[in-house]
Amino acid sequence: MKAKIAGAELSYEVAGKGPAVLLLHAFPLGLLMWERQAEALHKTHMVVRFDDRGFGGSPPGDALLTMERIADDAAALLDHLGISQAVVGGCSMGGYAAFAFARRHPTRLRGLVLQDTRATADTPEARKTRGELADEVLKQGAAAAAEAFLPRLVGETTKKENPGLVQMLEDVILKTSPRGIADALAGLAARADSTTLLREIRVPTLVVCGEEDVITPVADSEAIQRGIADAKLKVIPKAGHLSNMENSTAFNEALLGFLAAGF
């Protein structure tokens, strides 16, 4: 499905009926990363997911893809669907966008799921690395992003036991618009530090991290949990940065348990 939002045709999917759960995808993927979660939740919840500008079925925008842009697109999609509030979940870049959503649209938030992400901003070194990679992607294509990110996107268990998932992720990245990737890298580098936001979050929050995540290690998730009042932390075994895809059984169990609280 497509929705006209702030001058862009964004690709989105909706499954199920019930309380809304809005899922924001990781870089450099798309809404398809949430397939197992849509399958697990659709009997009890309305699962909403969309491709950020420049990813999946959504064309690139006309500027860098900021976390605020993703958050505002998410809120506008909820408006398009007639949804007043949702539990908002995000993985990695999606987690940064979820923080932006909490800052900009706090009354729309019923709960938060922060997966394999961190509250801090990029270091100067990380911003420099992102800028250099963006230049490479624009010159060489999406393969430069696949080469840089794919080895770290999944854990060692996945690499050994699920090569099919690794291949699928590579295929998705290689099909992604170089302009979309470069715009997102610029937005990631420019994102705000959300550390001080943590103490302002008052909605039920689940923090999830793969035990083998080397991009945002468990310590980053522990810091988020400590900062948000009454937040719960679940470490997913045998999973890396994409814990919802690498060990979907354990991830879905944690997510369903969180949502079952009803809050």
C-alpha positions as CSV (number, residue, x, y, z in Angstrom):
1,M,0.0,0.0,0.0
2,K,1.0,3.6,-0.5
3,A,0.3,6.8,1.4
4,K,0.9,10.3,0.3
5,I,2.8,11.9,3.2
6,A,4.5,15.3,3.2
7,G,5.2,15.1,-0.5
8,A,6.3,11.5,-0.6
9,E,4.6,8.2,-1.5
10,L,5.5,6.0,1.4
11,S,5.1,2.2,1.1
12,Y,3.4,0.7,4.2
13,E,1.6,-2.5,5.4
14,V,-1.1,-3.0,8.0
15,A,-2.0,-6.4,9.5
16,G,-4.6,-7.4,12.1
17,K,-7.0,-5.6,14.4
18,G,-6.7,-4.3,17.9
19,P,-4.4,-1.9,19.7
20,A,-1.9,-0.4,17.2
21,V,1.8,-1.4,17.2
22,L,4.0,0.8,14.9
23,L,7.3,-0.7,13.9
24,L,10.3,1.4,12.6
25,H,13.0,-0.5,10.7
26,A,16.7,-0.6,10.9
27,F,19.3,0.8,8.5
28,P,19.7,-0.2,5.7
29,L,16.6,-2.4,5.5
30,G,12.9,-1.9,5.3
31,L,9.5,-3.0,6.6
32,L,10.1,-6.6,5.5
33,M,12.4,-7.0,8.6
34,W,9.2,-7.2,10.7
35,E,7.5,-10.1,8.9
36,R,7.8,-12.5,11.8
37,Q,6.5,-9.9,14.2
38,A,3.5,-9.1,12.0
39,E,2.7,-12.8,11.9
40,A,3.0,-13.2,15.7
41,L,0.9,-10.1,16.6
42,H,-1.8,-9.8,13.9
43,K,-4.4,-11.8,15.9
44,T,-4.3,-9.5,18.8
45,H,-2.9,-6.2,17.5
46,M,-2.9,-3.9,14.4
47,V,0.7,-4.0,13.2
48,V,1.7,-1.0,11.2
49,R,5.1,-0.7,9.4
50,F,6.4,1.4,6.6
51,D,9.5,1.9,4.4
52,D,11.5,5.0,5.3
53,R,12.2,7.4,2.4
54,G,14.8,5.8,0.2
55,F,14.2,2.2,1.4
56,G,12.1,-0.7,0.2
57,G,9.1,0.7,-1.8
58,S,9.5,4.3,-0.8
59,P,11.6,6.6,-3.1
60,P,14.3,8.9,-1.6
61,G,13.3,12.3,-0.4
62,D,14.8,15.6,-1.3
63,A,17.0,16.0,1.8
64,L,18.9,14.0,4.4
65,L,16.7,11.5,6.2
66,T,16.6,12.8,9.8
67,M,15.3,10.8,12.7
68,E,12.7,13.6,13.0
69,R,11.6,13.1,9.4
70,I,11.0,9.4,10.1
71,A,9.1,10.3,13.4
72,D,6.9,12.8,11.6
73,D,6.2,10.4,8.8
74,A,5.2,7.8,11.3
75,A,2.8,10.2,13.0
76,A,1.4,11.2,9.7
77,L,0.9,7.6,8.7
78,L,-1.0,7.1,12.0
79,D,-3.2,10.1,11.0
80,H,-3.7,8.6,7.6
81,L,-5.0,5.4,9.2
82,G,-7.1,7.1,11.8
83,I,-5.0,5.8,14.7
84,S,-4.6,8.2,17.7
85,Q,-2.0,6.3,19.7
86,A,0.3,3.3,19.2
87,V,3.0,1.3,20.9
88,V,6.1,2.4,18.9
89,G,8.9,0.0,18.4
90,G,12.2,0.6,16.6
91,C,15.4,-1.3,15.8
92,S,18.7,0.5,15.6
93,M,17.9,3.5,13.3
94,G,14.3,2.8,14.1
95,G,15.1,3.1,17.8
96,Y,16.6,6.6,17.2
97,A,13.5,7.5,15.3
98,A,11.4,6.2,18.2
99,F,13.2,8.6,20.5
100,A,12.4,11.4,18.1
101,F,8.8,10.3,18.1
102,A,8.7,10.4,21.9
103,R,10.1,14.0,21.8
104,R,7.8,15.3,19.0
105,H,4.6,13.3,19.5
106,P,4.5,12.2,23.1
107,T,0.7,12.2,23.3
108,R,0.6,9.6,20.5
109,L,2.7,7.1,22.5
110,R,1.2,4.2,24.4
111,G,4.4,2.3,24.9
112,L,8.0,1.9,23.6
113,V,10.0,-1.0,22.3
114,L,13.6,0.0,21.9
115,Q,15.6,-2.8,20.1
116,D,19.3,-3.0,19.6
117,T,19.8,0.8,19.7
118,R,21.4,3.4,21.9
119,A,20.5,6.8,23.4
120,T,23.7,8.6,22.7
121,A,24.6,10.5,19.6
122,D,27.4,9.6,17.2
123,T,31.0,10.4,18.3
124,P,32.9,12.7,15.9
125,E,34.8,9.6,14.6
126,A,31.5,7.8,13.9
127,R,30.1,10.9,12.0
128,K,33.3,11.0,10.0
129,T,33.0,7.3,9.1
130,R,29.4,7.7,8.1
131,G,30.3,10.6,5.8
132,E,33.0,8.6,4.2
133,L,30.7,5.6,3.6
134,A,28.0,7.9,2.1
135,D,30.6,9.1,-0.4
136,E,31.6,5.6,-1.2
137,V,28.0,4.5,-1.7
138,L,27.2,7.4,-4.1
139,K,30.3,6.4,-6.1
140,Q,30.2,2.6,-5.9
141,G,26.6,1.8,-5.2
142,A,24.8,-0.1,-2.4
143,A,27.5,-2.8,-2.4
144,A,29.7,-0.5,-0.4
145,A,27.1,-0.4,2.4
146,A,26.6,-4.1,2.3
147,E,30.4,-4.6,2.6
148,A,30.6,-2.2,5.5
149,F,27.5,-3.2,7.5
150,L,26.6,-6.8,6.8
151,P,29.4,-8.5,8.7
152,R,28.2,-6.7,11.9
153,L,24.4,-6.8,11.4
154,V,24.1,-10.3,12.6
155,G,25.7,-12.4,15.4
156,E,28.2,-15.2,15.1
157,T,25.5,-17.8,15.7
158,T,23.5,-16.5,12.7
159,K,26.5,-16.5,10.5
160,K,27.2,-20.1,11.3
161,E,23.7,-21.5,11.5
162,N,21.5,-19.3,9.2
163,P,23.4,-18.3,6.1
164,G,20.1,-18.0,4.3
165,L,19.2,-15.0,6.5
166,V,22.6,-13.4,5.8
167,Q,22.1,-13.8,2.0
168,M,18.6,-12.4,2.3
169,L,19.9,-9.3,4.1
170,E,22.6,-8.8,1.5
171,D,20.0,-9.0,-1.3
172,V,17.8,-6.4,0.4
173,I,20.8,-4.0,0.9
174,L,22.0,-4.4,-2.7
175,K,18.5,-3.4,-4.0
176,T,18.4,-0.3,-1.9
177,S,18.8,3.2,-3.5
178,P,22.3,4.6,-3.0
179,R,20.8,8.0,-2.6
180,G,18.5,6.6,0.2
181,I,21.4,5.0,1.9
182,A,23.5,8.2,1.8
183,D,20.6,10.4,3.0
184,A,20.1,8.0,6.0
185,L,23.8,8.0,6.8
186,A,23.7,11.8,7.0
187,G,20.6,11.7,9.2
188,L,22.1,9.1,11.5
189,A,25.3,11.2,11.9
190,A,23.2,14.3,12.7
191,R,20.8,12.7,15.2
192,A,20.3,14.2,18.6
193,D,21.6,12.8,21.9
194,S,18.6,11.2,23.6
195,T,20.2,10.5,27.0
196,T,18.4,13.4,28.8
197,L,15.1,12.3,27.2
198,L,15.2,9.0,29.0
199,R,14.1,10.4,32.3
200,E,11.1,12.1,30.7
201,I,9.7,8.9,29.2
202,R,6.7,7.9,31.2
203,V,5.1,5.1,29.1
204,P,5.8,1.4,29.6
205,T,9.0,0.5,27.9
206,L,10.7,-2.7,26.8
207,V,14.4,-2.7,25.9
208,V,15.6,-5.6,23.8
209,C,19.1,-6.5,22.7
210,G,20.8,-9.5,21.1
211,E,23.5,-10.9,23.3
212,E,25.9,-11.0,20.3
213,D,25.2,-7.4,19.1
214,V,28.5,-5.7,18.3
215,I,27.0,-2.5,16.9
216,T,25.0,-1.5,20.0
217,P,26.2,-4.0,22.6
218,V,24.1,-5.0,25.6
219,A,25.7,-2.3,27.7
220,D,23.9,0.3,25.6
221,S,20.6,-1.3,26.3
222,E,21.4,-1.5,30.0
223,A,22.0,2.2,30.0
224,I,18.6,2.9,28.4
225,Q,16.9,0.6,30.9
226,R,18.5,2.4,33.8
227,G,17.4,5.8,32.4
228,I,13.7,5.0,31.8
229,A,11.6,4.5,34.9
230,D,10.4,0.9,35.2
231,A,11.8,-0.1,31.8
232,K,12.2,-3.9,31.3
233,L,15.2,-5.4,29.6
234,K,15.3,-8.6,27.6
235,V,18.6,-10.0,26.2
236,I,17.9,-12.3,23.3
237,P,20.3,-15.3,23.1
238,K,22.1,-16.4,19.9
239,A,21.3,-13.1,18.2
240,G,23.1,-10.0,17.1
241,H,22.0,-6.5,16.0
242,L,18.8,-7.9,14.3
243,S,17.6,-9.9,17.2
244,N,14.0,-9.9,16.0
245,M,15.1,-11.7,12.8
246,E,17.9,-13.9,14.2
247,N,15.9,-15.3,17.1
248,S,12.3,-14.4,16.3
249,T,10.9,-17.0,18.7
250,A,12.6,-15.5,21.8
251,F,12.0,-11.9,20.6
252,N,8.3,-12.5,19.9
253,E,7.9,-14.1,23.3
254,A,9.3,-11.0,24.9
255,L,7.2,-8.7,22.8
256,L,4.0,-10.6,23.3
257,G,4.6,-10.7,27.0
258,F,5.1,-7.0,27.1
259,L,2.0,-6.2,25.1
260,A,-0.1,-8.6,27.1
261,A,0.2,-6.4,30.1
262,G,-2.4,-4.2,28.4
263,F,-1.2,-1.0,30.1
